[in-house]
Amino acid sequence: MSKINKTMGKWLGVTLAMVIFIGVSAANGATPLVDVAWIKANGSNAGVVILDTRSKPAFLRGHIPGAVTTSYGKGGWRVLKDKVPGMLPSAAQLSKLVGSLGIDNNSHVVIAAPGNNSSDMGVATRLYWTFKVAGHDNVSILDGGMKAYLAAVDKDKKPTNPLDKGPNNVGTKTFNVSFRMDMIPSTADVKAALDRGVIMVDHRPNDQYLGVNRHPKAKIGATIPGALNMPNNWLTENGGGVFRSKKVLTLLYKAAGVPTSGEQINFCNTGHWASVGWFASSEILGNKEARMYDGSMLGWLAENMPTETKIKF
């Protein structure tokens, strides 16, 4: 090999190493929210795994290139525990589930929910919270979800952003779970916090907060005593699939009387809507003392904890 060829070989090797390093570095610098432009620029990078939570038929019709499909409701992300539905699975269960999706501890996971409403955002925020609880910080949410990605269309109303069709078969990887127990307060922990005067934030609709209506599995219509109400659909633009800005969220929290700093526990019925509130408080407003109560009202009622019904009839 000539001296010139050797030099060129070394240069190409260094360049390739830099490209790989930049790609990995970008993944390790995960921000809570990413947009469609970020997906188009980084979605195909090594180590990035996009989790599409839409129905399997919708996924097969067209998905972000390289994305994998997962079922939020039936995939094992939430389990029945002590007769309380929607709970965090065990470390072993979660490790197996995440690894089966081609995700390891070096992956940058980007969650793409349908993006139609704030409840869809709850799918994304609940999975985001699950990864954080599992000790995995390289996780982001596609703000606006797949609705935002599919919004750009041509004159024939066909999506212009790249799409793949059919299944995407990925190999199983090893994903080690290390639960951050401080992020998973038990019912006893929540009761102790309540007794200390910690702020409780109820992210259910106002009618459920007041006790006028209730979840089908709730024994009574009630809330945790002294809880403040911040309906989850306040936190996204017009109750849709895009989070409101930090500035607007700050104003809304003030209007609801909910502090944006200090210890706080977010809850709903099953830890779904509550995850939207936890994300807004912790990841957008920066309150790292905000926690989510996984069991929420169904877990609270199951242990016969004290309740408050605002409107009695």
N, C-alpha and C positions, 0 to 999 in steps of 0.2 A: 504494500500500500504506500502511495506517495505521501510526502509530508503534508501537501495541501489537503489530500483526502482525510488524513488523520486529524488535521486541524478542523476540517468541516465536520467530521464525525463527533469530535469533542464538543463543538459548538452546538450541533443538533441535540446532543445528549443533554447539555446544560439547559437548552431552550425547553426541551420536553420536560425536564425536571421542574423548571420554573412554572410551566403551564399546569402541571399536576399539583404543585405546591399552592399556586394561586387558587385553583379549583377547590382544594381541600380547605384552604384558609377561608374562602368565601363561605363554605358550608359551616365551618366552625363559628363563624360570626353571625349565627342565626338571629334574626330579629323576630319579634312576636308576630308581626304582620308583614306580608309581602304582597305585591300587586301583580297584575298580569304582565307588565313589562319585565318584572323580575323573573317570572316564570319563563318568558320567551328567551331571556338572556342567560338564565342559569339552570333551567329545568333539566337539561340534558347533561349537566356536569356530573362527573363521577362522584358517587356518594350521595347524590340527591335522590330521595325516594318520595314520589307524590302519591299520597293516599286519597283515592277517589271514593267518597262515601255515598255516592248516588246508587240507585238500584243497579243490579247487574245488567239488565237489558239496556239501560241508558248508557252504561259504561261500554258495552259491546258495540253500540251504535256509533260511538265516538268519544275518545278520551285524550287527554294530554299525552303526547308521546312518552312512553316509558312508565306511565302511571300504573299503579296496581289497585285493584278493587277490594274493598272490605265492607262488610255489613255492620253498621253501628248497632242495630237492634238484635241481630242474630249471630254475629261473628264471635261473640265471647268477650266483648269489651266490658259488659256489665252482667253481673250474675245475681242470683238470689242467695242471700246470706242471712241466716237467722230469721227467715220469713220476710225479710225486707228486700224489695226488688231494686234492681239497678245499681248494685254495689260494685265496688272495685274488685276485680278478680284477684286470686292469690298470685304471689310472685311467680310460681311455677307455671300457672295458667297463662299469665301475661307474657312471660318469656317465650313460651311455645307459640303463642298467637303472633307476637311481633316478629319473631324469627321466621315464621312461615310466610311472611310477607316480603322476605328478602331484605329485612332491616337488621343491621347490627349496631353496635355501640358507636361506630364512627359515622353512621348515616345522618344526613340532614333530612329530617322528615318534614314534608310540607303537606298539610291537610287541606283537601279541597272538598268542601261540602256542597250541596246543591246551590245554596246561595239565595234562596227565595225569600226567606224571612228570618226573624230573630231566633226562632226555634231551630232552624237549620244551622244558624251560627252556634247554637248550643251543642250541636253534634261536633263541630270543629273545636269549640272551646273545651268540651268535656274530654275529647281525645288528647288535646294539647295538655290539659291538666294531668291526664293519666300518664303521659310521657314524662312530664316534670316530676310527678310523684315517684315514678320509676327510676329517677336519677338521670334522665336523659334531657339535656338542655338544648341539643341541636334540633329544635322543632319550631315550626312556623305555621301560620294559617294564611291561606290565600284569601285576602279580604274581598268579599263579594262572591267567593266561591266559583263554581263552574258557570253560573249565570253570567258573571263578569267576563270569564274567559270566552264564552260563546257569544257575547254581545256584538262583537265586531263581525259584520256580514257584508257580502257583496251585493250587487244590484239584484241578484236572484235570491237574496236572503239566505245564502249559504255562508257558514262561518269561515272567516278568513284566517283565523289562528290555526296553527298546525294541529291535526287530529290523527290519531291512529284508530283503527277499527278492530274488533275481535278481541280475543283474550290476550293477556300478557302473562305468560308463565314464567315465574321467577323461582330461583333456587332458594332453598331454606338456608338461613344464616343463624349464627348464634347471637342472641341478645340477652345480656345479663341484666337482671333487675335488682336494684338496690333501693328499696322503698325509703323515702324521706318521711319518716313517721310524724315529724312535726307538721306536715302538710295534711295529715289525715286525722283530724280530731275525732275522737269517739264521742258517743252520746254523753258519757260521763265527763269528758273534757269540755264539751259544750256547756253542760250544766254548771261546771265549775267556773267557766268563763262568764256565764250569765250572772252567777253569784258575785263575781268580781266587778260587774258593771260593764263588761265588754259589749261593744255595739253589735247587735244582731241585725242583719239585713235580709229581708224577705223579698225574693225576686219573682214571686208568683204574681199573677194578675191581681188587681186590687180587690176583685170580688172574692177571691180565695183568701187573701190577706185579712179581709174584714170578716170572713166566716159565712158570707152569704152563700157561696158555693164551695164545693170541695172536690178533691181528687177521688175517683171511684174507689180507691183502696184506703182512703182515709176514714177513720172511725168517726171523726167529727170535723166540722169546719172551724178552724182555729189557727192561731200563729203562736210563736214563742213569745212569752210575755215581754212587752217593751220593745219588740222588734220594729224597725223602720221599714217602710215599703218602697222599693225601687223596682217596679216592673221591668222584666228583662227587655221588653220591646221598646223601652225608652232609650236603650243603650245603642241601638242601631238606627240608621237613617230611615225614618218613616216605618220603623219596625221591620225593615228589610234585612238583606244579607251583608250590609256594609257597616262597619263600626262608625260611630260618630267621632269627630275630632276630639282631641284632648281638651281643647278650649270649651267645646260644647258640653262634654261630659262633666267638666268641672262645674259649669253653671247648673247642670241638671242635678248633680249631687248636692249642691248647695240648696237648690229649690226643695229637694226631698229631705233636707236636714241630715244627710249622711256625710260624715267626715271623710276626707280624702287622705287622711293619715291616721296612724294609730291602729291598735289591735281591732280586728273586725272579723266576724264570722258570717259568711254568705250561705244562704240555704234556700230551698224551694220545696218541692214535694219529694223528688228523688235524686237531686244533685245534677240535674240537666240544665234548667234555666239558671240555677245558681252559678254554674260554671261561666255563663256569660257575664254575670256580675263580678265574679272573682277575677276574670280576665281583664275586664274594664278597670277594676280597682288596682289590681296588682301589676298587670303588664302594660297598661296604657297610662294610668295615672301614677304608677310607680309606688303604690303602697305595699311594700313587701311584708307588712304585718297582717295583710288580708289573708284569710284562709277560707276554705270551703268545707262545709259539713256534708260528707258523702251521704249519710243516711237521711238527712234533711227531715221534713215533717213526718214521713212514714216511719223513719227510724226513731224519731222523737216520741211519736204516739205509741209505737210498739213497746216502749219502755215506760209508758205511763208517766211521762214527764209533765210538769205544769204547763198549762196553755192559757191563752187569752182569746176570747171571742169578742170582736169589736161590736158586732151587731147580733143581738140575740132575738130569736123569734120561735 
